[in-house]
Amino acid sequence: MSMRKIVATVSLVAGALFTAQGAVAGDKIRIATEGAYAPFNTVDASGQLAGFDVDIAKALCAEMKADCEIVAQEWTGMIPALKQRKFDAIIASMSITEERLRAVDFTNPYYSNVLAFLAAKGTDLDTSKEGLDGLVIGAQKATIAGQYLEDNYGDIATVKLYDTQDKAYLDLAAGRLDAMLSDKFPAYDWMSAQEAGKGFEFKGQDIDIDDKIGIAIRKGDKLKEKFNTALKAIVDNGTYQKINAQYFPFSIL
């Protein structure tokens, strides 16, 4: 999708010098997000990166009095690009997993996630393993949802994985999928805010896999502590809650 190729940047200047808890004066923090995962990160009508992740990044940079730049990066290349120092942090709704922790460090979580099945309204979808036998189910590749589908349903259902969440939505809306497994919050946004999503609903129970979302940084980078300090501050001063309320009528922390 062309959205992945957009090299959109947002310059955030929150002060010429960093505080003692920030980086060395004159340094710049480059933060990557995807730009294809509404409402957490997307590209708006003016071509600028926007969404919950972007607003959280801005708030953290303001708290640190840091000079930050936010850039778009393809999802599957996120961690390799971080390790290659193309940017310094990933704020892109990335789940903290044991596999990823072998490659990068993560901050404390800045929100929690559950998985949910969605399908057309009026369909009697049984989300048990027996009920999904023989169906075609989609998810975004290289995600917790995609891995969960392959691990738990790959032997009985046809699992289709997509480069972006948007491509999975398109196939679901077109009837090429019987159901989709997704992080619940972006699916909630699609079903409530997008015309194509209004004919769909959640099916079955949420799948709570203790999924915590954090900021990825390079191994050993002191930015971890700086982001953690700033994250606690924006929660304590109410900034986080104000951002949360712009996107969801419930807390996702």
Steps between C-alpha positions, in 0.01 A plus 500: 500500500636843412462613861803287590717690254416842636800663658296732718674680781381714783749728663442552868704764677428522869806694610856568388666311785406170654440468874738298713273202437509551124771435244812705448430856385482521124404135450182412316274203568361338187182302565348254252136407461318311226236739364261218405336393825212733581419641746842442652710619208385619161563770242245781495357689203791745507758220481605529865537213744220497755328276755527383859862382469602828342325706768665294773838551331445875487397510866806302606731725299341810650542355850868425430546841334646303212550587133320209331426394146232242422540295185298230321649153468362176355385266775703194403821702486453682830742314727777451239488874421518586871805280543656663193456840675264642242304626801524475879162373615186330374160629616275293277273286720768231522431211738769406750586138425780266606618473140520877455670542838788294366557769236403828671407651836155627589374768733218445746169438319306805382183301434363146520335299224266205450418309182151462354331333206282709273260393228190623320202598712231235504737211439500229765876463541609243755853602601588165652756290315225273376291798386785647295588170332524549123454880506725766350631735770724801454743709705796732447829317463779531758246586770379329816164436330664340198724280715208400721297395196781290357579336833143421604295470180749437222429128505123534449443834322649682202703785650565799273755758614524853360772762482271758663190502715322701229549224242348247739200730553454529124485124453265463797265768361515340153395162638831329429540423870251328728649676802799698614705493820627840608619709787167614640554876507587565133214267400266697727607819322447346153152374587390826662669758278524348152197443277634164383533383857147577615367168373729306731513419870709316757430130540561279802707592802809722509827308496710635786859398440648754744612711204688812609603773255830680551753729337785307337854635524843351432652266756664690783385843383442742788194633316309219673524668839431844352185382326385315814541816709310708243225239468439500876488880493236526226285242678535683834423844353196386300646549151476128422132486600417797277661328201323172581162677508552640149496147358309271736211538746683262737851475643753289310785549750 
